[in-house]
Amino acid sequence: MNKFFVGVLAAAATVSLSMGATAQQRTIAIGTGGTGGVYYPIGGGLANLISKNLPNTQATAEVTGGSVDNLKLIGSGQSEIGFSMADAALDAFKGEDKFKSGKVNLQTLMVLYPNVMHVVTIDGTGINSIADLKGKRVSTGSPGSATEVMAFRVIEAGGLDKDKDMKRERLGVAESVNAIKDRKIDAFFWVGGLPTAAVTDLGATPGVTMKLVDHSDVVKKMNDKYNNLYAAVDIKAGTYPNQGKANKASAVWNILVTGDKMSEQDAYNIVKLIVDKKADLVAVHKEASSFSVENQIKDNSPVPWHPGAVKFFKERGAKM
């Protein structure tokens, strides 16, 4: 993996999350994603950590459409924390693409793990490349998801028109798996951590031979247009049931973000909790094993860092 990868309902309280402070009980909602992905279980683990370790605070993990929804919830003041892919976060910060109606004043709390694009099909569809999606029934991700954002960019870089060259559905990963099992679609896009539970389920389904479509050849074109946000990676053989060879895929960082109203102490305490209690999150999903101080490099997030997060990570030796 290249150097690029080496490396909430608004609070009701009016006081800090500061550890040890006497505070009015408050609730923090954490925007995650669909139940078949990785954001939701890790978000649930984070909510549990916050609720157990930060005084007078009850955190909840909210099911959402994914990154775009999470960013819009932060922008509207309905959420305090959200999981997002870096490309969607940059669009929100700049007020572009799905955020043309208004910028979101985002700040990064932490770089998390690489999100890997899966282009999934099954035997019998005749799909072996992005070009083969032409004329097919394809799900490009649920509305409000960063899967949809990145899927459109992969399709574009692959030389296809998302609206003219395929019959497009907008399904989440769990719904996509059910639809492809029922032969209602021919392929689907999903960007998430490894392994994603719903994709594992498809790979293990009797009578179905799942195929992951190589597409790392489109990464250069994506980067030429979209600020070098992407990298070519492999989904290693055996990541999914009956996956006999590595899949040449694309990836982008996931980041944990907040708005511009979180205090420095709140941000400091939350990222400290994630780092110090990392083992608890790994127990929920192994992608949390990628959470590291070493990955907290300024350039790994395209949006500004929260000062409280910078303070903590510099204390731990990060090159911020």
N, C-alpha and C positions, 0 to 999 in steps of 0.2 A: 504494500500500500504506500502511496507517495506521501511526501511531506505534509500535503494538505490534510491527510488523515492521521499523521503521527500526532504527530502532535495530538373570578371567582366571585361569585357573588361578592360585591364590594364589602369591605370590612365594616361591621356595625360599630366597632369600638373606635374610640378617639385617642387611644394611647398606643404606644409601641408594642411590638412583639418581644421587646427586650427581655432576655432571659432573666428571671429573677424579679421582674417588675410585678407589682400588684396591679392587675388590669381587669377591666370589665370583660366578660366573656364575649368573644366574637367568632364569627365564622368566616373562613376563607375557602372559596371554591377554586379548584384547580382545573382548568380546561385541558382535556386529554384527547380522546378520539373515540373510535368505535370499539366495541367489546372484543372484536376479533383481532385487534392490532396489538402493539406494544406500549403505546402511550398510556392506554387505560390501566393495565396492571401496574406499571411503574408509577403512574400518577396516584393510584390507590395506595401503593406502598409509601409514597411521599406524604400523602394526606395522613396516613397512620402515624408516620414519624413525627409530623408537626403536632398532631393532636396529643400524642403521648409525651412529647418532650418540651414543647413550648407552652408556658403557663397561660391559662385562661384563653386558650385558642382551640377551636374545633375546625379542622380542615376536611373538605370533601372533594372527591374526584368526580368530575362531571363528565358524562358521556356527551361527545360532540361530534360534528362532522370531521374534525381534525384541525390542522394548522390554521386555515383561513378563518374558520369559526372562532377558534381560540383568540386569534389576534383581534377580530372584530369585537369579541366580548370584552377584551381588555380596553379597546378603544372607546367602547360605550360605557365603561365603568362598571360593568356587571361582573367582571372577573379581576382578580389581582395577579394571578399566575397562570401561565399557559405553556404548553409544549408546542414547538414549531420547527419546521424545517427552515434552514437559513435563507433559502431563496424566497419563500413566502414572507418571511419576516422583513427582508429587504424591500420587497414590494410594498408592504404595509408602511414601513418607515418612510419610503419615498412617495407614497400615494399613487402607485402604479398598478396596472393590470386590474385585479379584483378589488383594489382599494382606491380607485379613481375618485370615489365620492369623498374621500378624506384620508389624510395621513394618520398614522397611529404613533404616538410618542413612546416608542419602545426603548427598553433597556435590557441588556442581556445579564442574566444571573449566572449562567453556566453553560459551557459547551458540553454536550452529553455524549452522543455516539453517532456513528455514521448511519444514515438511513439509506437503504439499498433498494433501487428500483427492481421490482420483479415484473417481467413480462411473461405471463403464464398462459399456456394453452394445454391441450391434451391431444393425444394421438387421434388421427382421423380428420383433423381440421385443415391439413396442408400448410400449416404456418410454421416456418422455420427461420423467418427474419422479420424485421419491421416492415419491409416492403410487402411481405405476404399478408399483412393486415388489410390490404386494399380489398374492398368488397365484403369484408367480414363484419360480424356482429361483435363489437368490442366494448367492454366497460372501461372507462377512463377514470374511475374513482367517484366517490360521492361528492355532491355539491358541498362546498365548504371545506374541502380537503386539499392538502398540498399534493396529494397523489395526482389530482386533476391538473394542478399547475405544472408539475414536472412531466406528467404524461404528455401534455400538449407540446412541451418542448422537445421530448424525445421523438414524438411523431413528426413534428416540424423538421427536426434535424435529419430524420430518416427519409425526408422527401415526400411526405404525404400531407394531405389536407384533412384535418380532424373532422371537418364538417362534410366534405364532399366525398372522401375516399372510403368511408366506413359507416356502418350503422352504429351510432354511438349510444351506449347506455351510461347511466351515472349511478353506479352501485358501490357500496362499501365492500371491504374485502370479504366479510362473511357472506354477504348477499351475492357477491361475484362467484364465490366458490359454489354456492347452491345453484346458481344459474348455469354455471359451466357443467356441473354434474348432470343437470336436467337438459343439457344441450340447447339451452336458450340463448347462450352466447358462445362465441368461438375462442375468445381470449379476454384477458383482463390485465390491467395495470394495477400494481400495488407497490407503494414505497413504504418500507418499514424496517424494523430491526430483524435480526436473525436469531433463531427462526421465528417466523410469524405463525401463531397457532393455527389460523384458518388455512394457511398454505400447507402446513404440516398435515392437517386433516385431509386436504385434497390428495396429497401425495400418498396417503395411507389408505385411500378409498379402494376397496376391491373392485376390479373390473375397469378401473380408470388408470391410464398411464399419463401422468403429468409431465409436461415439458416446460423448461424455462428457456426463453428465447434470448440468444446472445444479442447484445446491442451496444457494447462498449465503443464500437466504431463511430457512434454519433456524438461522443463526449466532446471532441474537439470543436465541432460546429456549435454545440450548446455553449461551450465556454467562450467562443468567439463573440457570441451575442449577449451572454448573461454573466459577465464579470468574473469569469473563472471560478464559479461556485461549485463545479462538479468534478468528479474524479472517476476514472475507470477502476473497477474493483472486480474481484471474483467472489461469487457465492460458491464456496468450496464444495466439492463432491461430498455427498453424505449429509449435507446440512438439512436436507429434506428426505423423507422416505423414498427409496428407490431412485435417488438422484445419483446416477452413475458417473457423471463428469462435472467439472466446474462450469459454472455459468458466467460468461463475460458480461458484466452488468455496469451500471452507473450508480453513483452515490453522492450524497450531500450531507453536511452536518445537521444534526438536530441540536437545537438550543432551548434552554429554559428562559422565558422572558417575563417581564413585568412592565407596567406602565411607568410614568414619570412621577408617581406620587408615593412610592414606597420609600420609607426612611432608610438611611444608611445602616442603622442598627438592625432593622428588620432583614434587609438583604444579607448583611453579614451573618446573622444568626441562621438564616435558612440555608445558605451555601455551606456553612460550617457543619450544620446538621447532616446534609447530604454526604459530605466528605467523611465525617467521623462515624456515620452510621451506614456507610456504603454496603456493608455485608448484609444488612437487613433488606436493602433494595435488590441486591444480587439474588437473595433467596426468593424474591418475587419473580424476577426475570433476569436471565443471565446477561442481557445486554447492558445492565447496570455495571457489569465488570469493566466496561469501557470508560466509566466515569473516572477521570484522573486529573490531578493537579497539572500534570504535564501537558494536557490538551487545552489548558486555559491560556491560550495564546491570543493576543489582541486580534490578529488577522483571521482567526478561525471563526469570528462572528462578524457579519457585515453591518451590524447595528451597534450603537455605542454600548459600552459596558456600564453597569450600575456601579457607582463609586463604592458602595458597601461590599460588593463582590470583589472589586479590584483590591480593596484593602485586605480582605481575607486571603485571597490567592497570592498576593505579594508576600504576605506573612509566611505562607507555605512554600515560597520559592518559585512561584510561577513567573514566567517572563511576560509580564503584562505591559 
